[in-house]
Amino acid sequence: MNPRTMQALSITLLILTILSSTVYTVRETQRAILVQFGEVIESNIGAGIGLKLPFIHEVKKFDIRTQVTDSDSTEYLTQENKFLIVDSYVLWRIIDVKKYFTVTGGDAKRAELLLMGRVNDSLKNKVSERTVVEVVGGQRDKMMAELTQETTSLAKKEFGIEVVDVRVKRVDFPETISESIYNRMRTEREREAREHRSQGNELAETIKSEADREQKVILSEAYKQSETLRGQGDAEAATIAANAFGQDPEFYRFYRSMQAYRASFNKPNDMMVLKGDSEFLRYMRQSGK
């Protein structure tokens, strides 16, 4: 390769290098500022292609999409002087890139630190104005709405940041207090269990006593009815027998004698000593004729 060709290639490479350092691009999800010797000379540059002076101008790009920052679990004091551990998170985005860069130097970690300091201070004030019940459920949504409105106003003014939303992930008591609360809840539940069990036993005894009483009444009525029916049956049987035997008294006496004979001599070794003219042997004497 001859010297002229080498010189042409070097010049071309130099031109391309200068051009590449002159042109810059900004994406749809970004906003940019143009800095000259540490001073912002153009801000809020939108998506597209732009030109800058090499080695003099510097382009700073920032993501304008919504960011999520988690807060460390922090203890706050409620209106009734009870501690609560609150774990929250913040949704935020950059809306004024010049102010954001001026305050934070473009450092997202510093921006999060400054923002969460303001959020935690506001959250501390909101919790201190409310009771535990209100923080946990009663006024939680209202508190978050007020907190979001208050912090976004401060963040816009101070950092060029808009707070989209502030939300509480978890609210809990400190470990020492939680144990005391759980013990109290356990004791209360055991007391309620004993009370329900006592009421259940009392009701069971009442039901059992009532069932026993009803059983005795039913058995007594049944026995009474059975005895009445038996008495009526015996009376009717006696009436029928009397009517039947009244038609032939001699046959009735004979039938009764046969029953007496059967009852007296129902075993092989049974023996009875009587006079020959005994009335008991009347039908035996007649059978021998």
C-alpha positions in Angstrom: 0.0 0.0 0.0 1.5 3.3 -1.1 1.8 6.4 1.1 -1.0 8.3 -0.6 -3.5 5.5 0.0 -2.5 5.3 3.7 -2.9 9.0 4.0 -6.4 8.9 2.4 -7.5 6.1 4.8 -6.2 8.0 7.8 -8.1 11.1 6.7 -11.3 9.1 6.1 -11.0 7.4 9.5 -10.5 10.8 11.2 -13.5 12.3 9.4 -15.7 9.3 10.4 -14.5 9.6 14.0 -15.4 13.3 14.1 -18.8 12.6 12.5 -19.6 9.8 15.0 -18.8 12.1 17.9 -20.9 14.9 16.4 -24.1 12.9 15.9 -26.2 11.5 18.8 -29.5 9.6 19.1 -32.2 9.7 21.8 -34.6 6.8 22.1 -38.3 7.0 22.7 -38.0 6.0 26.3 -35.4 8.7 27.0 -34.9 12.4 27.4 -31.6 14.2 27.1 -29.7 17.4 28.0 -26.7 19.0 26.2 -23.9 20.0 28.5 -21.1 22.4 27.7 -18.2 22.4 30.3 -20.6 21.3 33.1 -23.3 23.8 32.2 -26.7 22.8 30.7 -27.2 24.6 27.4 -30.2 22.6 26.1 -32.6 20.5 28.1 -35.6 18.2 27.5 -34.3 16.9 24.2 -36.8 14.4 22.8 -36.4 11.3 20.8 -34.5 11.6 17.5 -31.1 12.4 16.0 -29.1 15.5 17.0 -25.7 17.2 16.5 -23.2 18.4 19.0 -19.7 19.8 18.9 -17.1 17.1 19.5 -15.0 17.4 22.7 -17.0 20.5 23.8 -20.6 19.2 24.1 -21.7 16.2 26.2 -25.1 14.5 25.9 -26.7 13.1 29.1 -29.5 10.7 28.6 -32.1 9.7 31.2 -34.8 7.0 31.2 -38.2 8.6 31.6 -40.1 5.4 32.2 -41.8 4.7 35.5 -39.3 3.4 38.1 -40.0 1.4 41.2 -38.1 2.0 44.5 -38.6 -0.2 47.6 -38.3 1.5 51.0 -36.6 -0.3 53.9 -39.0 -1.4 56.6 -39.2 1.5 59.1 -40.8 1.9 62.5 -43.4 4.7 62.9 -45.3 5.9 66.0 -49.1 6.1 65.7 -51.4 8.5 67.4 -51.9 6.3 70.4 -48.1 5.9 70.8 -47.8 2.4 69.4 -45.0 1.4 67.0 -45.8 0.0 63.6 -43.3 -1.4 61.0 -44.3 -0.1 57.6 -42.9 -1.5 54.4 -43.7 0.6 51.3 -42.7 1.3 47.7 -42.8 4.3 45.4 -43.5 4.6 41.6 -41.8 7.6 40.1 -40.5 9.1 36.8 -38.4 12.0 35.6 -40.3 14.9 34.2 -37.7 17.7 34.3 -34.4 16.3 33.2 -32.5 19.6 33.7 -33.5 19.9 37.4 -33.0 16.2 37.9 -29.4 16.4 36.6 -28.7 19.6 38.5 -29.8 18.1 41.9 -28.6 14.5 41.5 -25.9 14.8 38.9 -27.8 12.1 37.0 -27.2 9.5 39.7 -30.3 7.3 40.0 -29.2 6.0 43.4 -28.8 9.5 44.8 -32.2 10.4 43.4 -33.8 7.4 45.1 -32.1 8.3 48.4 -33.4 11.9 48.3 -36.9 10.9 47.2 -37.3 8.2 49.8 -36.2 10.6 52.5 -39.1 12.9 51.6 -41.5 10.0 51.3 -40.5 8.5 54.7 -40.8 11.9 56.4 -44.3 12.4 54.9 -45.3 8.9 55.8 -44.1 9.4 59.4 -46.4 12.5 59.7 -49.4 10.6 58.2 -49.0 7.7 60.5 -48.6 9.9 63.6 -51.9 11.5 62.9 -53.8 8.2 62.9 -54.6 5.2 65.1 -53.4 1.6 64.4 -56.8 0.6 63.0 -56.9 3.6 60.7 -53.4 2.9 59.4 -54.0 -0.8 58.8 -57.4 -0.5 57.2 -59.8 2.3 58.0 -58.0 5.2 56.3 -55.2 3.4 54.5 -56.3 4.3 50.9 -57.0 7.9 51.9 -53.6 8.1 53.6 -51.8 6.8 50.5 -53.6 9.3 48.3 -52.7 12.2 50.5 -49.1 11.0 50.7 -48.8 10.6 46.9 -50.2 14.1 46.3 -47.9 15.7 48.9 -44.7 13.9 47.9 -45.2 14.5 44.2 -45.6 18.2 44.8 -42.3 18.3 46.7 -40.4 16.0 44.3 -41.4 18.0 41.3 -40.3 21.3 42.9 -37.0 19.9 44.3 -35.9 17.1 42.0 -37.8 17.3 38.8 -39.5 14.0 39.7 -43.2 13.0 39.6 -44.3 10.5 42.2 -46.9 8.3 40.4 -48.0 6.4 43.5 -46.9 5.4 47.0 -48.1 2.1 48.3 -47.8 0.2 51.6 -46.8 -3.5 51.1 -47.0 -4.6 54.7 -47.9 -3.2 58.1 -46.8 -5.1 61.2 -46.0 -4.6 64.8 -42.4 -4.9 66.2 -41.5 -8.5 67.2 -41.8 -7.8 70.9 -45.2 -6.2 70.6 -46.4 -8.8 68.1 -45.7 -11.6 70.6 -47.6 -9.8 73.3 -50.5 -9.2 70.9 -50.5 -12.8 69.7 -50.6 -14.0 73.3 -53.5 -11.7 74.1 -55.3 -12.9 71.0 -54.6 -16.6 71.9 -55.9 -16.0 75.5 -59.0 -14.3 74.2 -59.7 -17.1 71.7 -59.1 -19.8 74.4 -61.6 -17.9 76.6 -64.1 -17.8 73.9 -63.6 -21.5 73.2 -64.1 -22.4 76.8 -67.3 -20.3 76.9 -68.6 -21.9 73.7 -67.7 -25.3 75.0 -69.5 -24.6 78.3 -72.6 -23.3 76.5 -72.5 -26.4 74.3 -72.3 -28.8 77.3 -75.1 -27.0 79.0 -77.3 -27.2 75.9 -76.3 -30.9 75.5 -77.4 -31.6 79.1 -80.7 -29.7 78.5 -81.4 -31.7 75.4 -80.5 -35.0 77.0 -82.7 -34.3 80.0 -85.6 -33.3 77.8 -85.1 -36.4 75.7 -85.0 -38.6 78.9 -88.2 -36.9 80.2 -90.0 -37.4 76.8 -88.8 -41.1 76.8 -90.3 -41.7 80.2 -93.6 -40.0 79.2 -93.8 -42.0 76.0 -93.1 -45.3 77.8 -95.6 -44.4 80.6 -98.3 -43.6 78.1 -97.5 -46.7 76.1 -97.6 -48.9 79.2 -100.8 -47.3 80.3 -102.4 -47.8 76.9 -101.1 -51.5 76.7 -102.6 -52.3 80.1 -105.9 -50.7 79.2 -106.0 -52.7 76.0 -105.0 -55.8 77.8 -107.7 -55.3 80.4 -110.2 -54.6 77.7 -109.1 -57.8 75.9 -109.3 -59.9 79.0 -112.7 -58.6 79.9 -113.9 -59.2 76.4 -112.4 -62.7 76.4 -114.0 -63.5 79.8 -117.4 -62.2 78.4 -117.0 -64.3 75.3 -116.0 -67.4 77.4 -118.9 -66.8 79.9 -121.4 -66.5 77.0 -120.0 -69.6 75.3 -119.9 -71.8 78.5 -123.2 -70.4 79.7 -124.9 -72.2 76.8 -123.8 -75.6 78.1 -122.8 -75.5 81.8 -122.2 -79.3 81.9 -119.7 -79.1 79.1 -118.0 -76.1 80.9 -117.6 -78.2 84.1 -116.2 -81.1 82.0 -113.7 -78.8 80.2 -112.6 -77.3 83.5 -112.1 -80.8 85.0 -109.9 -81.8 81.9 -107.8 -78.8 82.5 -107.4 -79.7 86.2 -106.5 -83.3 85.3 -103.8 -82.1 82.8 -102.4 -79.7 85.4 -102.3 -82.3 88.1 -100.8 -85.2 86.1 -98.4 -83.5 83.7 -95.4 -85.7 84.9 -95.1 -89.5 84.8 -94.4 -89.8 88.5 -97.2 -87.5 89.7 -99.5 -89.2 92.2 -102.6 -88.1 94.1 -104.4 -89.9 96.9 -108.2 -89.2 97.0 -111.3 -90.9 98.2 -113.2 -92.9 95.6 -116.3 -90.7 95.8 -114.3 -87.4 95.4 -115.9 -84.8 93.2 -112.5 -84.3 91.5 -112.8 -87.8 90.1 -116.3 -87.4 88.9 -115.6 -87.5 85.2 -113.1 -90.3 85.6 -115.7 -92.5 87.2 -118.1 -91.6 84.5 -115.6 -92.6 81.8 -115.2 -96.0 83.3 -118.9 -96.9 83.0 
